[in-house]
Amino acid sequence: MHNYPLSIKVLFLHKSSLRAHTQKAPEMKWFSGLFSGHVGIEFQPGRVVDFVSYGRFRWFPDNKKPHSRFMIRTRREFASLFGTVPRAPHISVITIPVSENQQKALEGIIDAYTRQPPYDYAFLGMRCASATYELLARAGILRYRSLRFIALRIFTPGILKRYLRKIDR
């Protein structure tokens, strides 16, 4: 176990709870809502970054014409993404201790990615869970792997959550 003075939080919005708080589960309009909810990183207190699509549905990525964004929101805005109430028990949190260098690296990457996303959002490509893993890996918090590996292996927030729980910190 590392003795790091700082930490980040990976926030998971759960699909099953989202349905309980909404009439027609509007998260189904999002790719990320199809499989176990949505995920983001609280990289500073109250500031959450997440990866979302805009535009038309895509099965495969088109990096020449990306329709994706990394958004920075308040924790309340993130919790309310699908019209749910922020204090509802539909958010799970995994806290990850980080060094000062990892924190600075993560913030620099987030700054660059919010200006220009490095990849497109697609059903069979990078999505919220895989983008979250990739951000953490680029900052040296997780083991870096190829984008193809990340996109295929970290397909849903549920898979990311299980992976993070297995890590021996």
N, C-alpha and C positions, 0 to 999 in steps of 0.2 A: 504494500500500500504506500503510495507516494504521500508526502506531507506537503501538499501545495496550498498556498494561502488563498488562492482564488478558485472559483468554480463557475461552470456554466450549467444551464439546465436544458435538457431536451424535453420539449412539451409534446404530448400526444393527445389529439382530439379523437375521441372514440366514436365510430359510426353507430354502434348499438345505442349509446346514450344520446347521440344526436337525433335519432329517430324519436326518442321519447320526448324530446323538447321541441320538435317541429311537426307541423302537420303532414307535409309531403316529402320530408327528407330532402331539402334543396341541395344538400351536398352531392346528390347523385348527378348533378350537372357537372361536377368536377371529376377529373380522372381520379384524383386522390381520394375522393369520397367513395369510389367503387369498392375499395378493399381496405377495410379497417381504419378509416378516418384520414387524419392529416397530421403532419409533424412540422415543428419549427424549433429553432434554437434561441433560448433567452441568453444572449451573449453579454448583456449588461442588465442590471436590475430594471425590469419593466420594459425592456426593448427586445423584441422577438423578430428574427429573420426567418422567412419561409419562402419556398419556391413554388410558384403558381404558373398556370397557363393563362393565356387570353387568346381569343380568336377561336377558330374552328378546331374540332377534334382532329388529332393526328395519330395514326397508328405508329408511324415511324418518324424519327426526327428529321428536320430539314434545317441544318445549321446555317444555310445561306439565307433563309428567311425565318429566323426564330420567332416564336410567339410565346416567350416565357419571360418571367420577371422574378427577381429576388426582391421581396417586399420587406420593409422594416415597419413594424407595427408596435403598438403598445400591447402589453399582455392582455388587456381587456379587449382590444380590437381582435387579437388573435383568437381569444376564447369565444368571441361572438361571430366568427367567420360564417357560420352556417345558420345564423339567427338564433343561437342558443344563449342561455344566460351564463355569464362569466363565473359564477360561483357554483354552478352545477358540478356534480361529481363525474364529469365526462373528460376531465383532463388528468392524465398520468404524467408524472415528472420523474426523470432520471437525472440526478445531479452528478456531474463529472468534475473532479478536481483538475485544475489546469495550472501550469506555471505562468509566470508573468510573460515570458516569451511566447508561449502558446496563445495566451489571451491577445497579445498585440498582433500576432500573426493572423489569428481569426478575425479580428476587427479590420485589419488591412485587406484581407480577402473579401470580407463582406462588403467593404467600401467599393472595391473594384467590381464585384459581381452585381451590386445594385446599380452601378453605372452601365455595365455591359455584361449581360449573362453570357457565360462561355459555351453554353449548349442550349438546345431546344428542349421543350417539354413535349414528350410524346408517350403514348401508352406503352410502346415497346422501346423505351429509351429512358432518359433521365426524368424522374418524377420527384415528388416531395421527399420521400424516404432516401432515395439514392443520392439526391442533391445534398441532403443533410449529412449523410455519411461522407460524401466527397468534401464538403466544407471542413468537417472535423479532421479528415485525413490530410488535407492540404495544410492545415494548421499544425500538423504533427501530433494530434491528439489520438488519432486512430492510425492503424497501418494503411498506407496508401496502396491502392490497387488500380488497375486500368479502369477507365470509364465503362468499358464494355462489361467487365466483371461486376462492377458496382451496380450498373443498370440491371443486369440479369439476376444478381444474387440478392440485392437489397431492393426488392420489388415493391414492398408494402411497408407501411409504418409498423405493422405487427412483427415483421421479420427484423426490422431495425431494432425494435424494442427487445426482442429475444437476444439478438446479437449483443447489444449493449449490456444486458444483464449477465451475459456469460463472461464478459471481460473481467479478468482478475486485475484490479487496479492496485 
